[in-house]
């Protein structure tokens, strides 16, 4: 019987042929927690009475959500994480290293065909590397930490085919927002979504990560992509792990199938207060914005910063505008520094944060005032997401964010013509 990517990966890791609806016990290749969840992972692990972690090289913790610490309570959690890591010999990515979803693949912990668990909902990001990666609760993560295994209900699969060539000024963020706006926030609940098509294969691996990252915003368990030469080259650059590409069988069964042609797609904007409240930019152009945030695990990679910097170079942000730029990792920060991007941001009037989750999670570094509106390259715009339930958040690409920062209102990046850039140009 034919299988999808998710069915094949869970079969390999459970030692039996597995199909949608089956319950399997599977070996986990890697698992991790961040500072918002690791304290609970540690508590759950200790309650199990287990003396040692199953395999210390297969687990890490990342201090990224509230880094540096904004208060005494968070500092206590950070201390707890560091103490547990020292006790068990596991790795901690400390303050300033970056966002977990950039660091995990960047440091070579993910390869094709892997099964990865993270105590964070956007763990689905690594589906762009042909890995079945998904977010779980802290107790489930502690089980994997203690045993190297966990149980799974094999998900149904959906196929989303994206064809065509993206117009200039339109990016992978626009693609995934368009899809989410079409299908809705709960279309793929507990479903493995496979993204394919000519528009996807044309993207860089980094741009593909943006799409997989936001699969959870349509309810998906994971957002998988087939491996190609770009994928394997990217992994070889970052990892010494074995590369085991997994492709679906030609006659694999899908619960849903959707197809999009993005050749004429306009820049997309997700409006308050849900990610699936999406429209073309011309419907919201001109809405005043108080703060622009460029970064996060969705769009804080080097090419995202390059896209924004090309628009901002030699220009100043609008009067009263708060532009906050947050690289996704220390490596990206240093690469951006060497490329002159940080100087462009600072000269434009931006504040450049240390690598981390900063403004996105809403604990510090850009909390909005009552009545303020933000435009962000993040993945969520729920009420209170950036720290204040009495504010509003719009989502879009780094290009749209940069154009908006210059004008002080939602603005179409296509107006910047020759400044528009995409990888490969």
Helices and strands as residue ranges (DSSP letters): H 5-14, E 23-27, E 30-34, H 38-47, G 56-58, E 59-62, H 72-88, E 91-93, H 100-106, E 115-119, G 121-129, E 132-135, H 138-147, E 149-153, E 156-163, H 172-183, E 191-196, H 198-201, H 205-213, G 214-218, E 222-225, H 229-238, E 256-261, E 268-270, E 278-280, G 281-283, E 291-295, H 296-299, H 302-312, E 322-326, H 330-338, H 341-348, E 351-353, H 358-361, E 373-376, E 392-395, H 398-407, G 413-419
